[in-house]
Amino acid sequence: MDWGNVTAEDLVEALREVDWSSPPRPLPEFFSRFTFPRSYAKWNSRLKCNLYYYRTNYFIMIIFILGMGFLRKPLAIVAALTTALSIAFLNDSFAGTFNEKVTRTVRQISPHLAAKMRPPLTPVIRGRPSTRRAMHICGRPRWVFVLLFSAVSFFLWFVSCGLLTVLWAIAIGLLATLIHASFRTPNLKARLNTFREEFRAVWRNYSEL
């Protein structure tokens, strides 16, 4: 995959559809080799490749920095978690996994209630769905959970007065991510992973024809 030709919108779309349940990369690999990019094109390609390949490591690092900043404000930690959930619900993989686990848990307690949590059926025309199936969580559209958790997180931020703390923590986390992604030399695993994701994207587009 030529990461130099990948736009920011393509990267965000790829991060939205990617499976975030994969474990983080090992620390020896995460901190193994750093070099200075030789040109802007090399830096741009390296930055996008590392952001995609080490996405789970960066996410954990930002959460750790947020946790260190909220040691004196426990309520702000809850606000940060609800904010993270509202953002995570925008990812298809996370929303689908969350819906599956919640439905499975509810089915063990009340099968009748679990049946009501099924998403509505999509009309099928000539063997294919008439429209792209929207993501549902517990039988409700995804945006309901996004708005609900966003409202709760906004209220908790207002009560805890920890907005300035989270802004500093996010700024430090993003700066650390930018520095690491800029100077970490992509290894063979990262390049092979990008080739695999490129094949999956091509196969997905072919299967939709």
N, C-alpha and C positions, 0 to 999 in steps of 0.2 A: 504494500500500500504506500503510495507516494504522499506522505503526510504534509509535504510542502504545498500540495494543491488542495488539501482539505480545509474548508472554511470553518469559522467558529460555529456557524449554525449546524454544519455537518457533525462537528465534534459533540455539541450539546445533544443532538438527536441520537448519536451513537451511545453517549453516556446514559441517555434516558431509556434506551431499549436494552442495554447490556445487563447481564446477570450479575447482580451485586452480591449474591450469596457465596461467591468464590472466596476462598481464604486469602489473606494478605500474603504478599511475597515475603520470603525469609529476610530477616534483618541483615545477614551477611551479604545477600544479593542487593538489598536496598541501599547499603552503604559501601558497595564494593569499589567502584571506579568512577572517578570524576575527571573530566577534561573540559577545557574551555572551547566553546564552539568557534569554528574557524570563520564562519560567515553568518549573515542574518538568515539566509535560507537554511543553513544547517541548524541554527538555533531554533527557527520556527518549526522545522520538521521534528527535531529532538523534543521540543516542548510538548507538542501534541501527542507524540508517541508515548512519552513517559506519563503524561496525564492519563492516557487511556490504559496503559499497562499497569501502573502503580496506583490506580484509582482507589482501591480499598485501603492501601497504606496511607494515602493522603487523607482519606476520610477519617481513619482512626487517629491520625496525628492531629487533625483539627479538633476532633472531639476531645482528645487528651488535653490540648491547650485550653479548650473551653472549660473542661473540668478543673484544671488548675486555677483558672481565673474565678471560678464560682465556689471555691472552698468556703468562703465566708458568707455566701448567699445561697443557701440550699433551695429556696424557692425559685431562684433564677435557673438552677439546674433543671427543674421540672419544666420551666418555660422553654429552655433550650431543647429539651427532649421533645416537647410537643411541636416546636418549630421544625425540628429535624424530621419528625413523622409526617408533618404536613408537606414537606418537600419530598420525602421519600415516597409518598403516595403517588407522586407524579411519574415515578419509574414503573414501567409495566411489570417487570420481574418482581419487584418488591410488593406491588399491589396484588399481583396474582398469588404470590406465596402467602401473604398476610391473609387474604381472603380464604385460601385453601385451609390454612391452619385454624383459623377462627371457626370456619364452617365445620371442620372435622371435630373440634372440641365441643361445639354446640350440639352436633349430631349425637355425641355420646351421652349428653344430658337430656336433650329433647329433640328427637327426630322430626317431630311435627314443626317445631320452630326452625330447624335447619332447612326443611323443605321450603319454607317461606323466604329463606335467604338466597334462593337460587335466582340468578339473573334472568330477565325476560328473554324469550326465544327470539332469534333473528329470522325474519322471513327468508325463505330460500326460493330462488328463481332459477330454473334450469340447472339444478344441482349445486348452485353457488349462492352464498348469502347476498341479498339485495344491497346491503350496506355493510360497511366495516363495523364489526362488533365493538361497541364501546366497552371500556373497562368498568366492571361493577365490583363493589366490595360489600359483602353481606347483603346482596340483593339491591343495593342502592348505587346510583352513579358515583363515580370516583370523586367528582367535584364536591359532593356533599361532605365527604370526610375531609377533603382539603380545606374547605371553608370552615368546618367545625373546629378542626385542630388549629387553624390559623387564628380564629377568634379567641379560643382558649389561650393560646400562646401570647396573643396581644394583651389580653387582660392580665396574665401573669407577669409579663414584662412591665406593665404599668404599675402593678402592685409591688413588685420586688425592686423597682428602680435600678435594674441591672443592665439597662440598654447600653450605657457607656462602656460597661465592662465587656459585654459581648462584642461590641464593635472593635475594641482594642484586641480582644482574643482572636476574632475572625481575621483582622488585619495581620496579626502576627502569624496566624496559621497559613493564610494565603501567601504571605511573603516567604515563609519557609518552604511552602510547596513550590512557589515560582523559582526559588533559588535551587532547590533540589532537581526539579524537572529541567532546569536550564543547563546544569553542569553534570548530571548523571548520564554517562554514556550508554545508550541502548545496547544491550547484549543480544546474543543470538536468540534467546528465549523471547525477548520482546519483539524481535523482527518476525519470528515464526508465529507468534501470537497474532500479530497484525495481519499476516497472510491468512491465517485461519479465519479471523473475523471478516476479512474481505471476501473469502470464499462463502461464508455463511450469508453475507449480505447479498452476494450475487445469486446464490441458490434460493434465498427467500424471494427475491424479485422474480426469479424464473418460475417459482412455484405459484406465484400470484397471477401469472399470465393465463 
